[in-house]
Amino acid sequence: MDGADSETGVDGGRELSVRVAEIAEGGDPAFGRAKTMLGRLPPHLLRQSFASAMIISAGMWGVSRAYSPLASYYRVPVLICVGTVTQRPVAVCSQVVVRPMLTLTATFDHRYVEAAQAARFADAVHAYCANPTRFEPAPEWRSVARVS
């Protein structure tokens, strides 16, 4: 997604939906090129890790909280599960309000990640989610034209 840093979440979601549909229909040339390139790579290279984390969407099946077990063939040090969005009561400015919330869970492979590193990572994710504008500039909201 080019220019994702300057798009609204709605714009990014629309673009993502279009790309997913194009891939499903076999009409995305960039995906086709990547698939062709992977088909040409020697098999031993495909057994190597290409990422540092795997993100799993358990929420798409309506699961609010899930933990993923480690398996040797994953070849990643951390697995993150994203739960479904549910309405939950939370405290905001000393008042209880209902907000959409989701649960993130993580499983760390201690062969690669020490517990202290995992705890610092969890603290950083929590701090970011609690106050993202502390880490990033506030987005400039653009008006979205309504389609009738």
C-alpha positions in Angstrom: 0.0 0.0 0.0 1.8 3.1 -1.2 1.3 6.1 0.9 -0.2 4.2 3.8 1.2 6.8 6.2 -0.9 9.5 4.7 -4.2 7.5 4.3 -7.0 7.2 6.7 -7.8 3.7 8.1 -10.9 3.6 6.0 -8.9 4.3 2.8 -6.4 1.7 3.7 -9.1 -0.8 4.4 -10.7 -0.2 1.1 -7.4 -0.6 -0.8 -6.7 -3.8 1.2 -10.1 -5.2 0.3 -9.6 -4.5 -3.4 -6.1 -6.1 -3.3 -7.4 -9.2 -1.6 -10.2 -9.6 -4.2 -7.7 -9.2 -7.0 -5.4 -11.8 -5.5 -8.3 -14.2 -5.0 -9.3 -13.8 -8.6 -5.8 -14.2 -9.9 -5.7 -10.7 -11.2 -2.9 -9.1 -9.1 0.3 -8.9 -11.2 2.6 -8.2 -8.3 1.4 -11.3 -6.4 1.8 -13.4 -9.6 5.4 -12.2 -10.0 6.2 -13.0 -6.3 4.7 -16.4 -6.7 6.7 -17.1 -9.8 9.9 -16.0 -8.1 9.2 -18.3 -5.1 8.7 -21.2 -7.5 12.2 -20.6 -9.0 14.0 -20.5 -5.6 15.9 -23.6 -4.5 13.9 -25.6 -1.9 16.6 -25.3 0.8 16.2 -21.5 0.7 12.4 -21.8 1.3 13.1 -23.5 4.6 14.8 -20.4 5.9 12.9 -17.9 8.0 11.7 -14.8 6.1 10.2 -12.9 9.0 10.8 -12.2 12.7 7.1 -12.6 13.7 4.0 -14.4 12.6 0.7 -12.6 13.1 -2.4 -14.8 13.3 -6.0 -13.4 13.1 -8.1 -15.5 15.5 -10.6 -12.7 15.6 -11.8 -13.5 12.0 -13.3 -16.7 13.5 -14.9 -14.8 16.4 -12.3 -15.9 18.9 -11.6 -13.1 21.4 -8.5 -14.6 23.0 -6.1 -17.3 21.6 -2.6 -18.5 22.1 -0.6 -20.1 19.4 1.7 -23.1 20.2 5.2 -23.0 18.9 6.3 -25.4 16.2 9.8 -25.9 14.9 8.8 -25.4 11.3 7.5 -21.8 12.0 11.1 -20.5 12.3 10.0 -17.3 13.9 10.8 -16.2 17.5 7.3 -14.7 18.2 3.7 -15.5 17.3 1.1 -12.8 17.8 -2.6 -13.7 17.9 -5.2 -10.9 17.2 -8.6 -11.5 18.8 -12.0 -10.3 17.7 -13.2 -6.8 18.5 -15.7 -6.8 21.3 -17.5 -4.1 23.3 -16.1 -4.0 26.8 -16.3 -1.6 29.8 -13.1 0.4 30.4 -12.1 3.3 32.7 -11.6 6.6 30.8 -11.0 9.7 32.9 -12.3 8.0 36.1 -15.6 7.0 34.2 -16.6 3.6 33.1 -17.5 3.6 29.3 -18.0 0.9 26.8 -15.4 0.8 24.0 -14.5 -1.5 21.2 -11.5 -3.6 22.4 -9.4 -6.5 21.2 -6.9 -8.8 22.8 -3.4 -9.4 21.5 -1.5 -12.4 22.8 2.0 -13.4 22.1 4.0 -16.6 22.3 7.8 -16.2 22.4 10.3 -18.9 21.5 12.8 -18.8 24.4 15.5 -20.3 22.2 15.6 -16.8 20.5 14.0 -14.4 23.0 14.8 -14.1 26.7 11.9 -13.5 29.1 13.2 -10.0 29.9 13.2 -9.0 26.2 9.6 -10.4 25.9 8.5 -8.4 28.9 10.0 -5.2 27.4 8.3 -5.9 24.1 4.9 -6.5 25.8 5.4 -3.2 27.8 6.2 -1.3 24.6 3.1 -2.7 22.8 0.9 -1.9 25.8 2.3 1.7 26.0 1.8 2.3 22.3 -1.8 0.9 22.3 -2.6 3.0 25.4 -1.4 6.3 23.8 -0.3 6.0 20.1 0.0 9.8 19.7 2.8 9.7 22.2 4.9 7.8 19.7 3.5 9.1 16.4 2.1 12.4 15.2 -1.7 12.6 15.3 -3.1 11.8 11.8 -4.6 14.6 9.8 -8.1 13.5 9.2 -9.5 14.1 5.7 -13.1 14.2 5.0 -14.4 11.1 3.4 -17.0 11.6 0.6 -20.1 9.5 1.3 -21.2 7.3 -1.5 -24.9 7.0 -1.9 
